[in-house]
Amino acid sequence: MIMKKILTLILCLVFTINCVQASFKEHYDAGQIYLGQYQYSSAISEFKKALRINYMDNSARIGLVNSYLARGTFYANTDKNYEAAANDFRAALFYLKYYPDDKEVQRSIGSIENTQKNLAKCLAAINAENSPDARYKMGQKLRLKGQFAEAGYEFAQSFDSQRYRASAYEQIGDIMKILGNVEKVPYYYKKAVDINGNIADLRLKYARALDKQGLNDQALKEYNYALSSGDDDPETLYALERIYRQKLLQNENDATSLSNLGAILQKQNKLDEALKYYVMSDRIDPENVTNRLNMGTLYQQKKNYDAAITIYDSILVLHPNNLNVNLYKAQCLALKGDIDSAKTAFKQVLYLSPNESVKSEIFNTLKNYMPLDDLVTFVYGSSSPKKQDLENIYDDAVAFHKNGKIDKAIEYYKEVLKYDKQNPEVYINLAIAYNQNKDFASAKSILNEAMSKYPNNKQLKDVLASVNDESNGEVIGKALSLYNSQNYQQAISVYSSIQPQTFDSLVGIATCYKALDKDDAAIEYYKKALNLKQNSDVAYYLGILYADKQDYANAKTYLNLAVKLNPSNNDAKEFLAEVTQNGDSALLEEGIDYYGLNNYEKALSIFNRVLQSSPTNAYALYYRGLIYDNQKKYSLAVADYLKAVKLNPELKIAYYLAAVDYDSLSQYKNALINYRKYISVTTESNEYKTYAQSRINALKKYE
């Protein structure tokens, strides 16, 4: 069981409080009052405020420790809230063991040991993991919650973690900074740097901590490391500028500080002021090669290439093999347009150091001044560019491409493919560039070459399809222009150049043949187009062509298809109705002709065809009724007669014929009804009316 009695070992230590600020005393006194009244949370808050005002005041620190211990003991023994108790014991241990100096830590050994035991019991009660990695992760969680002291203690327990050790020291440094303990901040950052000194951000933190304590020389070392990593952070540059200016206030003839201040100002793009300090440094120490080199780069930055070359030459007199000076001079010669002299200078650079980074520098300088083939030969000689060099050339190609320099991009993509054909992306970008230049043949050629190597590459397939579409669009536009100029045969030739044939090219050819009145050829190509893509308009055009040929059956087939594919195709709907009517009329006449020849079988077949497409065709029904009469199929005949006269009242003879058939069927009542109907609609006298009247008289008994 955790002891109920509040740890008082620290309270017995008495300190004299010399209050520099009234607010410190107010917070400290309030903390003591709250602690005496067992208001531990309020006491903790007040002691923290006091420490923020005077972070090294031991009385406030001890008051804070006792408040955490008291509340932690209450949480453990009264509330049984072991997690909250653990956090308070962690905070107490942080302020006992890590926050103060070593002397104070030694004076608190007994309290530290007792508190560690109490914390261990709480951690056991909540089954907390105790490995160094687990303690680090707990520290992260606590820090995110703003429980900094608690987190700091947990980070300290992960010092044995190989994975997190450096980060743990860095995290405690951050926490010390947050809590205002400026003396401890650089101590923990240095621990982290000693373990892993390659992290620029960490070195920058360390530099700022040293700077804050006025440790300028140490801070300079760390700031310079951060700058050397490529981080021209404005805050860092300002800090370095301030430090060097302070040094110059102490010694205005410090050539090194003058030169370094010039370098910092140059990085801040304060070129004129930087030059002033370089010149001052050079007067004091003219043998400082670095200072003179910086002067040269400044003139180069200002594009005063002649002045830069003069500076570089002055260095080369004494140091002819200085790689950087030779390189910068060659760059200036190239930038001022003296390419021959630049090439000579670059040859010297390659002689001094033929490494890849130097070659890359030379390549980047000369790429805007030399043809690519010549440049590659100049830089790499007879050997092939290395993988990294090819990647750089490819990056240049992409940059040219993005900036709209298509011809230059094509040149560079092709150069990459000379040495490396293993990257489908290069083929794709080259094809896109060709396509942008409307060089569709080259685009297709390079894509087909790539497809032979990577047949399953979806992106290659998509780009090839896109190139084909755009290429075909150009051809179709040309053909359409010829069509509009009535050069139909030439338009057909242009459309036919698209291979494989597409829906649009086939429709174009068909349209041209239609304009040439070559309907059979037009039908052929419209059908080919329809096979590639079911299209309502094409089906409609086929319907028109077949109707013109009076092939109403095929016309109706394609017009029906047009309506099926697009129910909103009103032109097809209207023309289908017209074709249906025209087709039925032609068939009806043919059927009547066969009827007149007594070829009832053929006539019946034709009338059935008419009625199949137009069930309400009254004349087809009438003539089919006549055929049924001849075949003595009186019931069928009567049905057709009555339908016909209902659809077309002008066929009043149908009432008479129906009545006669009803007579034949001995259906006298129905016969009487239809005789009377015939009499009622017939005004003129004829033999049918006379016979009908006689039958009415004879059949009156069936009323």
C-alpha positions as CSV (number, residue, x, y, z in Angstrom):
1,M,0.0,0.0,0.0
2,I,1.3,3.5,-0.8
3,M,2.0,5.4,2.3
4,K,-0.8,7.8,3.3
5,K,1.5,10.3,5.0
6,I,2.6,13.1,2.7
7,L,6.3,13.0,2.1
8,T,7.8,15.9,4.1
9,L,11.6,15.4,3.6
10,I,11.7,18.4,1.3
11,L,9.6,20.6,3.3
12,C,12.1,20.5,6.1
13,L,14.5,22.4,3.9
14,V,14.3,26.1,4.6
15,F,15.2,28.8,2.0
16,T,15.3,32.5,2.2
17,I,13.2,34.1,-0.5
18,N,14.7,37.2,-2.0
19,C,11.8,38.4,-4.2
20,V,12.9,40.4,-7.2
21,Q,9.4,40.8,-8.4
22,A,6.2,41.3,-6.4
23,S,4.3,38.9,-8.6
24,F,6.7,36.1,-7.7
25,K,6.0,36.5,-4.0
26,E,2.3,36.7,-4.6
27,H,2.2,33.4,-6.5
28,Y,4.6,31.8,-4.1
29,D,2.6,32.9,-1.0
30,A,-0.6,31.8,-2.7
31,G,0.9,28.4,-3.4
32,Q,1.9,28.0,0.3
33,I,-1.6,28.9,1.5
34,Y,-3.3,26.5,-0.9
35,L,-0.9,23.7,0.1
36,G,-1.6,24.3,3.7
37,Q,-5.4,24.2,3.0
38,Y,-4.9,20.9,1.0
39,Q,-6.0,22.6,-2.2
40,Y,-3.2,20.9,-4.1
41,S,-4.3,21.7,-7.7
42,S,-4.4,25.4,-7.0
43,A,-1.1,25.2,-5.1
44,I,0.5,23.5,-8.2
45,S,-0.8,26.2,-10.5
46,E,0.6,29.0,-8.3
47,F,4.0,27.4,-7.8
48,K,4.3,26.9,-11.5
49,K,3.6,30.6,-12.1
50,A,6.2,31.5,-9.5
51,L,8.8,29.2,-11.3
52,R,8.1,30.8,-14.6
53,I,9.1,34.2,-13.1
54,N,12.2,32.8,-11.4
55,Y,13.0,29.3,-12.8
56,M,15.9,28.7,-10.5
57,D,14.1,29.5,-7.2
58,N,14.4,26.4,-5.1
59,S,11.6,27.4,-2.7
60,A,9.0,27.5,-5.4
61,R,10.4,24.3,-6.9
62,I,10.2,22.5,-3.6
63,G,6.6,23.9,-3.0
64,L,5.7,22.5,-6.4
65,V,7.2,19.1,-5.7
66,N,5.4,18.8,-2.3
67,S,2.1,19.8,-4.0
68,Y,2.5,17.1,-6.6
69,L,3.5,14.5,-3.9
70,A,0.5,15.5,-1.7
71,R,-2.0,15.3,-4.5
72,G,-0.5,12.1,-5.9
73,T,-0.7,10.5,-2.5
74,F,-4.4,11.6,-2.2
75,Y,-5.2,10.2,-5.7
76,A,-3.6,6.8,-4.8
77,N,-4.8,6.3,-1.2
78,T,-8.2,8.0,-1.3
79,D,-9.5,8.0,-4.9
80,K,-7.6,4.9,-5.9
81,N,-6.9,6.8,-9.2
82,Y,-3.5,5.3,-9.8
83,E,-3.0,6.7,-13.2
84,A,-3.5,10.3,-12.0
85,A,-1.3,9.5,-9.0
86,A,1.4,8.2,-11.4
87,N,1.3,11.4,-13.3
88,D,1.8,13.5,-10.2
89,F,4.7,11.4,-9.0
90,R,6.3,11.7,-12.5
91,A,6.0,15.5,-12.3
92,A,7.5,15.5,-8.8
93,L,10.4,13.3,-9.9
94,F,11.0,15.6,-12.9
95,Y,11.4,18.6,-10.6
96,L,13.5,16.6,-8.2
97,K,15.8,14.8,-10.5
98,Y,16.1,16.6,-13.9
99,Y,15.0,20.2,-13.5
100,P,17.5,21.4,-10.8
101,D,21.3,21.4,-10.8
102,D,23.3,18.4,-9.6
103,K,23.8,19.8,-6.1
104,E,20.1,20.1,-5.5
105,V,19.6,16.6,-6.9
106,Q,22.1,15.2,-4.4
107,R,20.2,16.9,-1.5
108,S,17.0,15.2,-2.6
109,I,18.2,11.6,-3.0
110,G,16.0,10.3,-0.2
111,S,12.8,11.9,-1.6
112,I,13.7,10.7,-5.1
113,E,14.0,7.1,-3.9
114,N,10.7,7.2,-2.0
115,T,8.8,8.8,-4.9
116,Q,10.2,6.3,-7.4
117,K,8.9,3.5,-5.2
118,N,5.5,5.1,-5.0
119,L,5.5,5.6,-8.8
120,A,6.4,2.0,-9.3
121,K,3.5,0.8,-7.2
122,C,1.1,3.0,-9.2
123,L,2.5,1.8,-12.5
124,A,2.1,-1.8,-11.4
125,A,-1.5,-1.1,-10.4
126,I,-2.4,0.1,-13.9
127,N,-0.2,-2.6,-15.6
128,A,1.9,0.0,-17.4
129,E,4.6,-1.2,-19.8
130,N,8.1,-0.5,-18.4
131,S,10.4,-0.9,-21.4
132,P,12.4,2.1,-22.6
133,D,10.5,2.3,-25.9
134,A,7.1,2.2,-24.0
135,R,8.3,4.9,-21.7
136,Y,9.2,7.1,-24.7
137,K,5.8,6.6,-26.3
138,M,4.1,7.5,-23.0
139,G,6.2,10.6,-22.9
140,Q,4.9,11.5,-26.3
141,K,1.3,11.1,-25.2
142,L,1.8,13.2,-22.1
143,R,3.5,16.0,-24.0
144,L,0.7,16.1,-26.5
145,K,-1.7,16.6,-23.5
146,G,0.5,19.5,-22.3
147,Q,1.7,17.6,-19.2
148,F,5.3,18.6,-19.8
149,A,7.0,17.7,-16.5
150,E,5.3,14.3,-16.5
151,A,6.4,13.8,-20.1
152,G,9.9,14.9,-19.3
153,Y,10.3,12.2,-16.6
154,E,9.0,9.5,-19.0
155,F,11.4,10.6,-21.8
156,A,14.3,10.3,-19.2
157,Q,13.3,6.7,-18.6
158,S,13.9,5.9,-22.3
159,F,17.6,6.9,-22.3
160,D,18.4,3.2,-22.7
161,S,16.4,2.9,-25.9
162,Q,18.7,2.7,-28.9
163,R,15.9,3.8,-31.1
164,Y,14.7,6.8,-29.1
165,R,17.7,7.9,-27.0
166,A,18.7,10.9,-29.1
167,S,15.1,12.0,-29.5
168,A,14.4,11.6,-25.7
169,Y,17.2,14.1,-24.9
170,E,15.9,16.4,-27.6
171,Q,12.3,16.2,-26.2
172,I,13.6,17.0,-22.7
173,G,15.5,20.0,-24.1
174,D,12.2,21.2,-25.7
175,I,10.4,20.8,-22.4
176,M,13.1,22.7,-20.5
177,K,12.7,25.5,-23.0
178,I,8.9,25.5,-22.6
179,L,9.3,25.6,-18.8
180,G,11.8,28.4,-19.1
181,N,14.8,26.6,-17.6
182,V,17.3,28.1,-20.1
183,E,20.4,26.6,-18.4
184,K,19.2,23.1,-18.9
185,V,18.1,23.5,-22.5
186,P,21.6,23.4,-24.2
187,Y,22.6,20.6,-21.9
188,Y,20.0,18.2,-23.2
189,Y,20.3,19.4,-26.8
190,K,24.0,18.7,-26.6
191,K,23.3,15.2,-25.4
192,A,21.1,14.7,-28.4
193,V,23.7,16.2,-30.8
194,D,26.4,13.9,-29.4
195,I,24.3,10.9,-30.3
196,N,23.0,12.1,-33.7
197,G,24.6,15.2,-34.9
198,N,23.4,15.0,-38.5
199,I,20.0,16.5,-37.9
200,A,20.1,20.1,-39.0
201,D,17.0,21.1,-37.1
202,L,18.4,19.7,-33.9
203,R,21.7,21.6,-34.4
204,L,19.7,24.8,-35.0
205,K,17.8,24.3,-31.7
206,Y,21.2,23.8,-30.0
207,A,22.6,26.9,-31.6
208,R,19.7,29.0,-30.5
209,A,20.0,27.7,-26.9
210,L,23.7,28.5,-26.8
211,D,23.0,31.9,-28.4
212,K,20.5,32.7,-25.7
213,Q,23.1,32.0,-23.0
214,G,25.6,34.2,-24.8
215,L,27.9,31.4,-25.8
216,N,28.6,32.9,-29.2
217,D,31.6,30.8,-30.3
218,Q,29.7,27.6,-29.6
219,A,26.5,29.0,-31.2
220,L,28.4,30.0,-34.3
221,K,29.6,26.5,-34.8
222,E,26.1,25.1,-34.7
223,Y,24.6,27.9,-36.8
224,N,27.2,27.3,-39.5
225,Y,26.4,23.6,-39.5
226,A,22.7,24.4,-40.0
227,L,23.6,26.8,-42.9
228,S,25.9,24.2,-44.5
229,S,23.0,21.8,-44.7
230,G,21.3,24.2,-47.1
231,D,18.9,25.8,-44.7
232,D,19.1,29.6,-45.3
233,D,16.7,30.2,-42.5
234,P,16.2,34.0,-42.1
235,E,16.2,33.7,-38.3
236,T,19.5,31.8,-38.4
237,L,21.0,34.3,-40.7
238,Y,19.9,37.2,-38.5
239,A,21.4,35.4,-35.4
240,L,24.7,35.0,-37.2
241,E,24.7,38.6,-38.4
242,R,24.1,39.8,-34.8
243,I,26.9,37.6,-33.4
244,Y,29.4,38.8,-36.0
245,R,28.5,42.4,-35.5
246,Q,29.0,41.9,-31.7
247,K,32.4,40.5,-32.5
248,L,33.3,43.4,-34.7
249,L,32.2,45.8,-31.9
250,Q,34.9,44.1,-29.8
251,N,37.5,44.1,-32.7
252,E,36.7,46.0,-35.8
253,N,39.8,44.7,-37.5
254,D,38.8,41.0,-37.2
255,A,39.2,40.0,-40.8
256,T,37.5,36.6,-40.3
257,S,34.4,38.2,-38.7
258,L,34.3,40.8,-41.5
259,S,34.4,38.1,-44.1
260,N,31.9,35.9,-42.4
261,L,29.5,38.9,-41.9
262,G,29.9,39.6,-45.6
263,A,28.9,36.0,-46.3
264,I,25.8,36.2,-44.1
265,L,24.8,39.5,-45.8
266,Q,25.3,37.9,-49.2
267,K,23.0,35.0,-48.2
268,Q,20.4,37.7,-47.2
269,N,20.9,39.2,-50.7
270,K,22.3,42.4,-49.2
271,L,25.0,42.4,-51.9
272,D,26.3,45.9,-51.7
273,E,26.7,45.8,-47.9
274,A,28.3,42.4,-48.2
275,L,30.8,43.6,-50.7
276,K,31.8,46.4,-48.3
277,Y,32.7,43.9,-45.6
278,Y,34.6,41.6,-48.1
279,V,36.7,44.5,-49.2
280,M,37.5,45.5,-45.6
281,S,38.5,41.9,-44.8
282,D,40.6,41.7,-48.0
283,R,42.5,44.9,-47.0
284,I,43.4,43.4,-43.6
285,D,44.1,39.9,-44.9
286,P,44.6,39.8,-48.6
287,E,45.7,36.1,-48.5
288,N,42.3,34.9,-47.3
289,V,41.3,32.8,-50.4
290,T,37.8,32.1,-49.0
291,N,37.1,35.8,-48.6
292,R,38.3,36.6,-52.1
293,L,36.4,33.6,-53.5
294,N,33.2,35.0,-51.8
295,M,33.9,38.4,-53.5
296,G,34.0,36.6,-56.8
297,T,30.7,34.8,-56.3
298,L,29.1,38.0,-55.2
299,Y,30.1,39.7,-58.5
300,Q,28.9,36.6,-60.3
301,Q,25.6,36.9,-58.4
302,K,25.3,40.5,-59.5
303,K,26.1,39.3,-63.1
304,N,29.2,41.5,-63.2
305,Y,31.1,38.6,-64.8
306,D,34.2,40.5,-65.8
307,A,34.8,41.7,-62.2
308,A,34.2,38.1,-61.0
309,I,36.7,36.7,-63.5
310,T,39.3,39.3,-62.4
311,I,38.9,38.1,-58.8
312,Y,39.1,34.5,-59.8
313,D,42.2,35.1,-61.9
314,S,43.9,36.8,-58.9
315,I,43.3,33.6,-56.9
316,L,44.4,31.3,-59.6
317,V,47.8,33.0,-59.8
318,L,48.6,31.6,-56.4
319,H,46.3,28.6,-56.5
320,P,46.0,27.4,-60.1
321,N,44.4,24.1,-59.2
322,N,41.6,25.4,-57.0
323,L,38.7,23.5,-58.3
324,N,35.9,25.8,-57.3
325,V,37.7,28.9,-58.6
326,N,38.3,27.2,-62.0
327,L,34.7,26.1,-62.1
328,Y,33.2,29.5,-61.2
329,K,35.5,31.2,-63.7
330,A,34.3,28.8,-66.5
331,Q,30.7,29.5,-65.5
332,C,31.2,33.3,-65.8
333,L,32.8,32.9,-69.2
334,A,29.8,30.8,-70.4
335,L,27.3,33.3,-68.9
336,K,29.0,36.2,-70.6
337,G,28.7,34.3,-73.9
338,D,32.4,33.4,-74.5
339,I,31.6,29.7,-75.1
340,D,35.0,28.8,-76.6
341,S,36.9,30.2,-73.6
342,A,34.4,28.6,-71.3
343,K,34.9,25.2,-72.9
344,T,38.6,25.5,-72.4
345,A,38.2,26.5,-68.8
346,F,35.7,23.6,-68.2
347,K,38.3,21.2,-69.7
348,Q,40.7,22.3,-67.0
349,V,37.9,21.7,-64.4
350,L,37.3,18.2,-65.8
351,Y,41.1,17.5,-65.7
352,L,41.2,18.6,-62.0
353,S,38.1,16.6,-61.0
354,P,36.2,14.4,-63.4
355,N,33.6,13.4,-60.9
356,E,29.9,13.2,-61.5
357,S,28.9,16.3,-59.5
358,V,31.4,18.5,-61.5
359,K,30.1,17.0,-64.8
360,S,26.6,17.8,-63.7
361,E,27.6,21.4,-63.0
362,I,29.2,21.8,-66.4
363,F,26.3,20.2,-68.1
364,N,23.8,22.5,-66.4
365,T,25.9,25.6,-67.3
366,L,26.4,24.8,-71.0
367,K,23.0,23.2,-71.8
368,N,21.6,26.5,-73.0
369,Y,24.6,27.2,-75.2
370,M,25.5,23.9,-77.0
371,P,23.6,21.3,-79.0
372,L,22.8,18.4,-76.8
373,D,24.8,15.8,-78.8
374,D,27.9,18.0,-78.6
375,L,27.3,18.8,-75.0
376,V,27.1,15.1,-74.0
377,T,30.3,14.3,-75.9
378,F,32.1,17.3,-74.4
379,V,31.1,16.4,-70.8
380,Y,31.1,12.6,-70.9
381,G,33.5,11.9,-73.8
382,S,33.1,8.5,-75.4
383,S,31.7,6.9,-72.3
384,S,28.0,6.7,-71.7
385,P,26.5,9.1,-69.1
386,K,26.0,7.5,-65.7
387,K,22.5,6.7,-64.4
388,Q,22.4,9.9,-62.3
389,D,23.5,12.0,-65.3
390,L,20.7,10.5,-67.4
391,E,18.2,11.2,-64.6
392,N,19.4,14.8,-64.7
393,I,19.0,15.0,-68.5
394,Y,15.5,13.5,-68.1
395,D,14.7,16.1,-65.4
396,D,15.8,18.8,-67.8
397,A,13.6,17.4,-70.5
398,V,10.6,17.4,-68.2
399,A,11.4,21.0,-67.2
400,F,11.7,22.1,-70.9
401,H,8.4,20.3,-71.6
402,K,6.6,22.0,-68.7
403,N,7.8,25.4,-69.8
404,G,6.5,24.8,-73.4
405,K,10.0,24.4,-75.0
406,I,8.8,21.3,-76.9
407,D,11.6,21.0,-79.4
408,K,14.2,21.2,-76.6
409,A,12.2,18.6,-74.6
410,I,12.1,16.2,-77.6
411,E,15.9,16.6,-78.1
412,Y,16.5,15.7,-74.4
413,Y,14.0,12.8,-74.3
414,K,15.7,11.3,-77.4
415,E,19.1,11.7,-75.8
416,V,17.9,9.7,-72.7
417,L,16.5,6.9,-74.9
418,K,19.9,6.6,-76.7
419,Y,21.3,5.2,-73.4
420,D,18.3,3.9,-71.5
421,K,15.3,2.2,-73.0
422,Q,14.1,0.7,-69.7
423,N,11.7,3.5,-68.6
424,P,8.3,3.6,-70.3
425,E,7.7,7.1,-68.9
426,V,10.4,8.5,-71.2
427,Y,8.6,7.0,-74.3
428,I,5.3,8.4,-73.1
429,N,6.6,11.9,-72.5
430,L,8.4,11.9,-75.8
431,A,5.2,10.8,-77.6
432,I,3.2,13.5,-75.9
433,A,5.8,16.1,-77.0
434,Y,5.6,14.9,-80.6
435,N,1.8,15.0,-80.4
436,Q,1.9,18.6,-79.1
437,N,4.0,19.4,-82.2
438,K,1.4,17.7,-84.4
439,D,4.0,15.2,-85.4
440,F,1.6,12.3,-85.1
441,A,3.7,9.9,-87.1
442,S,6.7,10.2,-84.8
443,A,4.4,10.0,-81.7
444,K,2.8,6.7,-83.0
445,S,6.2,5.3,-84.0
446,I,7.8,5.9,-80.6
447,L,4.7,4.5,-78.8
448,N,4.6,1.4,-81.0
449,E,8.3,0.8,-80.2
450,A,7.5,1.1,-76.5
451,M,4.5,-1.2,-76.9
452,S,6.7,-3.9,-78.4
453,K,8.7,-3.7,-75.1
454,Y,5.9,-3.2,-72.7
455,P,2.7,-4.7,-74.3
456,N,0.7,-4.6,-71.1
457,N,1.5,-1.1,-70.0
458,K,-2.0,0.6,-69.7
459,Q,-0.6,4.1,-69.7
460,L,1.1,3.5,-73.1
461,K,-2.1,2.1,-74.5
462,D,-4.1,5.1,-73.3
463,V,-1.6,7.6,-74.7
464,L,-1.5,5.7,-78.0
465,A,-5.3,5.8,-78.2
466,S,-5.2,9.5,-77.4
467,V,-2.6,10.2,-80.1
468,N,-4.7,8.2,-82.6
469,D,-7.8,10.2,-81.7
470,E,-6.1,13.5,-82.1
471,S,-4.3,12.4,-85.3
472,N,-7.6,11.2,-86.7
473,G,-9.2,14.4,-85.7
474,E,-6.7,16.4,-87.7
475,V,-7.3,14.2,-90.8
476,I,-11.0,14.3,-90.4
477,G,-10.9,18.1,-90.2
478,K,-8.9,18.2,-93.5
479,A,-11.4,15.8,-95.1
480,L,-14.4,17.8,-93.9
481,S,-12.9,20.9,-95.4
482,L,-12.6,19.1,-98.7
483,Y,-16.2,17.9,-98.4
484,N,-17.4,21.4,-97.8
485,S,-15.6,22.5,-100.9
486,Q,-17.4,19.7,-102.8
487,N,-14.1,17.9,-103.5
488,Y,-15.8,14.6,-102.5
489,Q,-13.4,12.2,-104.2
490,Q,-10.4,13.9,-102.5
491,A,-12.2,13.8,-99.2
492,I,-12.8,10.1,-99.6
493,S,-9.0,9.6,-100.2
494,V,-8.2,11.6,-97.0
495,Y,-10.8,9.7,-94.9
496,S,-9.4,6.4,-96.3
497,S,-5.9,7.3,-95.1
498,I,-7.1,6.7,-91.5
499,Q,-6.0,3.1,-90.6
500,P,-7.5,1.2,-89.0
501,Q,-10.8,2.8,-90.1
502,T,-12.8,4.5,-87.4
503,F,-16.5,5.2,-87.0
504,D,-16.0,8.8,-88.0
505,S,-13.9,8.0,-91.1
506,L,-16.4,5.5,-92.3
507,V,-19.3,7.9,-91.8
508,G,-17.3,10.6,-93.7
509,I,-16.7,8.2,-96.6
510,A,-20.4,7.2,-96.7
511,T,-21.4,10.9,-96.7
512,C,-19.1,11.6,-99.6
513,Y,-20.5,8.7,-101.6
514,K,-24.0,10.0,-100.9
515,A,-23.0,13.4,-102.2
516,L,-21.7,11.7,-105.4
517,D,-25.1,9.9,-105.7
518,K,-23.4,6.5,-105.2
519,D,-26.0,5.2,-102.9
520,D,-24.9,1.6,-102.9
521,A,-21.3,2.6,-101.8
522,A,-22.8,5.0,-99.2
523,I,-24.9,2.1,-97.8
524,E,-21.9,-0.1,-97.6
525,Y,-19.9,2.4,-95.6
526,Y,-22.8,3.4,-93.3
527,K,-23.2,-0.3,-92.5
528,K,-19.5,-0.6,-91.7
529,A,-19.8,2.4,-89.4
530,L,-22.9,0.9,-87.7
531,N,-20.9,-2.3,-87.1
532,L,-18.3,-0.3,-85.2
533,K,-20.8,1.7,-83.2
534,Q,-24.6,1.5,-82.9
535,N,-25.7,5.0,-83.8
536,S,-29.2,6.3,-84.3
537,D,-28.3,8.9,-87.0
538,V,-26.4,6.3,-89.1
539,A,-29.3,3.9,-88.9
540,Y,-31.6,6.8,-90.0
541,Y,-29.4,7.6,-93.0
542,L,-29.5,4.0,-94.0
543,G,-33.3,4.1,-93.8
544,I,-33.4,7.1,-96.1
545,L,-31.1,5.5,-98.6
546,Y,-33.2,2.3,-98.7
547,A,-36.4,4.3,-99.0
548,D,-34.9,6.2,-102.0
549,K,-34.4,2.8,-103.6
550,Q,-38.0,1.9,-102.7
551,D,-36.7,-0.9,-100.6
552,Y,-39.2,-0.2,-97.9
553,A,-38.6,-3.4,-95.9
554,N,-34.9,-2.5,-95.3
555,A,-35.8,1.1,-94.9
556,K,-38.3,0.2,-92.1
557,T,-35.7,-2.1,-90.5
558,Y,-33.1,0.7,-90.1
559,L,-35.6,3.3,-89.2
560,N,-36.9,1.1,-86.4
561,L,-33.3,0.6,-85.3
562,A,-32.8,4.4,-85.3
563,V,-35.8,4.9,-83.0
564,K,-34.8,2.0,-80.8
565,L,-31.2,3.5,-80.3
566,N,-32.6,7.0,-79.7
567,P,-36.3,7.2,-78.8
568,S,-35.9,11.0,-79.1
569,N,-35.0,10.8,-82.8
570,N,-38.1,12.5,-84.1
571,D,-36.9,12.7,-87.7
572,A,-36.6,8.9,-87.7
573,K,-40.0,8.5,-86.2
574,E,-41.7,10.8,-88.8
575,F,-39.9,9.2,-91.7
576,L,-40.7,5.7,-90.4
577,A,-44.4,6.6,-90.5
578,E,-44.0,7.9,-94.0
579,V,-42.0,4.9,-95.2
580,T,-44.5,2.5,-93.6
581,Q,-47.4,4.2,-95.4
582,N,-45.6,4.3,-98.7
583,G,-44.4,0.7,-98.4
584,D,-47.9,-0.5,-97.5
585,S,-49.4,1.4,-100.5
586,A,-47.0,-0.3,-102.9
587,L,-47.6,-3.7,-101.4
588,L,-51.4,-3.1,-101.4
589,E,-51.3,-2.3,-105.1
590,E,-49.2,-5.4,-105.7
591,G,-51.7,-7.5,-103.8
592,I,-54.7,-6.1,-105.7
593,D,-53.0,-6.9,-108.9
594,Y,-52.6,-10.5,-107.9
595,Y,-56.2,-10.6,-106.7
596,G,-57.3,-9.3,-110.1
597,L,-55.3,-12.2,-111.6
598,N,-57.2,-14.6,-109.3
599,N,-53.9,-15.5,-107.7
600,Y,-55.5,-15.5,-104.3
601,E,-52.7,-17.3,-102.5
602,K,-50.1,-14.7,-103.5
603,A,-52.5,-11.8,-102.9
604,L,-53.4,-13.1,-99.4
605,S,-49.7,-13.3,-98.5
606,I,-49.1,-9.7,-99.5
607,F,-52.2,-8.5,-97.7
608,N,-51.1,-10.3,-94.6
609,R,-47.7,-8.5,-94.9
610,V,-49.4,-5.2,-95.1
611,L,-51.5,-5.9,-92.1
612,Q,-48.5,-7.1,-90.1
613,S,-47.0,-3.7,-90.4
614,S,-50.2,-1.7,-90.5
615,P,-53.0,-3.6,-88.7
616,T,-55.5,-0.7,-89.4
617,N,-55.1,-0.7,-93.1
618,A,-58.8,-0.8,-94.2
619,Y,-58.2,-1.8,-97.8
620,A,-56.0,-4.7,-96.9
621,L,-58.7,-5.9,-94.6
622,Y,-61.3,-5.5,-97.3
623,Y,-59.4,-7.3,-99.9
624,R,-58.4,-10.1,-97.6
625,G,-62.1,-10.4,-96.8
626,L,-62.9,-10.9,-100.5
627,I,-60.2,-13.6,-100.7
628,Y,-61.7,-15.4,-97.6
629,D,-65.1,-15.2,-99.4
630,N,-63.7,-16.9,-102.4
631,Q,-62.2,-19.5,-100.1
632,K,-65.7,-19.8,-98.4
633,K,-64.1,-18.8,-95.1
634,Y,-67.2,-16.7,-94.3
635,S,-66.5,-16.0,-90.6
636,L,-63.0,-14.7,-91.4
637,A,-64.4,-12.7,-94.3
638,V,-67.1,-11.1,-92.1
639,A,-64.6,-10.1,-89.4
640,D,-62.3,-8.4,-92.0
641,Y,-65.3,-6.6,-93.7
642,L,-66.6,-5.2,-90.5
643,K,-63.2,-4.0,-89.3
644,A,-62.6,-2.4,-92.7
645,V,-65.8,-0.4,-92.8
646,K,-65.3,0.7,-89.2
647,L,-61.9,2.0,-90.1
648,N,-63.1,3.5,-93.4
649,P,-66.8,4.2,-93.7
650,E,-66.5,4.8,-97.4
651,L,-66.2,1.0,-97.8
652,K,-70.0,0.7,-97.2
653,I,-70.2,-2.3,-99.6
654,A,-68.5,-4.2,-96.7
655,Y,-71.9,-4.1,-94.8
656,Y,-73.6,-5.8,-97.8
657,L,-70.8,-8.4,-98.2
658,A,-70.9,-9.2,-94.5
659,A,-74.7,-9.6,-94.6
660,V,-74.4,-12.0,-97.6
661,D,-71.8,-14.1,-95.7
662,Y,-74.0,-14.1,-92.6
663,D,-76.8,-15.4,-94.8
664,S,-74.5,-18.2,-95.9
665,L,-73.7,-19.0,-92.3
666,S,-77.5,-19.0,-91.6
667,Q,-77.0,-16.2,-89.1
668,Y,-80.1,-14.4,-90.3
669,K,-80.4,-11.9,-87.5
670,N,-76.8,-10.6,-88.1
671,A,-77.5,-10.7,-91.9
672,L,-80.7,-8.5,-91.4
673,I,-78.7,-6.0,-89.2
674,N,-76.0,-5.6,-91.9
675,Y,-78.4,-5.4,-94.8
676,R,-80.2,-2.6,-93.0
677,K,-76.8,-0.8,-92.3
678,Y,-76.0,-1.1,-96.0
679,I,-79.4,0.4,-97.0
680,S,-79.0,3.2,-94.4
681,V,-75.6,4.4,-95.8
682,T,-76.4,3.9,-99.5
683,T,-78.2,6.7,-101.2
684,E,-77.9,5.6,-104.9
685,S,-80.0,2.7,-106.3
686,N,-78.2,-0.3,-107.5
687,E,-78.6,-4.0,-107.7
688,Y,-77.0,-4.6,-104.3
689,K,-79.5,-2.2,-102.7
690,T,-82.4,-3.9,-104.4
691,Y,-81.2,-7.4,-103.3
692,A,-80.5,-6.1,-99.8
693,Q,-84.1,-4.7,-99.6
694,S,-85.5,-8.0,-100.7
695,R,-83.5,-9.9,-98.1
696,I,-84.7,-7.5,-95.4
697,N,-88.3,-8.2,-96.3
698,A,-87.6,-11.9,-96.2
699,L,-85.8,-11.8,-92.9
700,K,-88.2,-9.6,-90.9
701,K,-89.3,-12.6,-88.9
702,Y,-85.8,-12.7,-87.4
703,E,-86.0,-9.3,-85.8
